[in-house]
Amino acid sequence: MWAWYAILGSLTFLMFGLDKHAAVTRRRRVAEWHLWCLSAVGGVWGGLLAMFVFRHKICKPSFCMIMGAIVLVHVALLVSR
C-alpha cells in the first residue's frame, strides 16, 4: 500500500508541476479532472505537496474543495485500517 502511495504520489506531483509549467509558459494544460483522478486513486499526498511547493491551484476554491474531500477520504481510509 505504501509503495502505491509513493509511486502515484510522485506521478501526481510531476503532473502538477507540468501543469504549473504549462500555465506559466501558456501551453496546453493538464485537465483538472486528471489531477483529481490521480489524487483520488492514491496520489493525494503528492498532489497536496505539489499544490504548496508549486503554489499551484491554491487560490481556486472549487479545486481546493474537491482536493480537500479527496484528502479526507484518504485520511478516513488510513485511519480505518
N, C-alpha and C positions, 0 to 999 in steps of 0.2 A: 504494500500500500504506500509506504513512504517513497519508494522508487517511482511509483506512478505520479505522486505529487511533485517530486523533484524533476522528472522529465517533462511533464506537462507545464509545470511552473516555469521552467526555463524557456520552453517554447512560447508560452504566453507572454513572458517578459520580453522576449525577442520580438514578438508580433506588435506589442505596444510600442516598443522602440522604433520599429519600422514604420508604424503608423504616425508616430510623432515626427520622424524624419520626413515622411511624405507630406505631412501637414506644413512643415516649415519650408520645404522646397517646392510646394504646390504641385505635387504629383498625385497619382492615383492613390486613394486611401484604402485602408482595411475597413471593411464594413463593421459597424458596431456589433452587430449580432454575431460576427465571427469572434470578436473579442469576448463577448458574453458566453458564447458556447464553449470556447476554450477554457474560460474560467470555470464554467459550470461542471465540466467533466473532470476537473482536477487541477487546473492551472490557476486556481483562485489566488494562491499566495504570491505567485509570480506576477499576476495581473495587479494585485493590490500594491505590491512593492514597486512595480513599474509606474503606476499612477503617480506615486510620490517622487520617485527618482527622476522621471522624465517630466514631471509636472504636467501630466497629460490627462485630460478629461476630468480634472478635479473641480473645475468650475461649471460643469454641466450637470445640473441637478438630476435630470432624468437618467443619465448614465450612472451617476453615483447611487441613486436609489436602487436600481436593478443590481448593480455590483454589490451594494450592501446586503441585499436579500440573498445573493449567492453566497456571500461570506457567512451570513447567519445560518444558512442551510449546512454549509460545510462544518461550521463550529458545532452545530447540533449533531451532525453525523459523527464527528470525532469524539464528542462528549458521551454519546450513547454507546460507543464501543466499549 
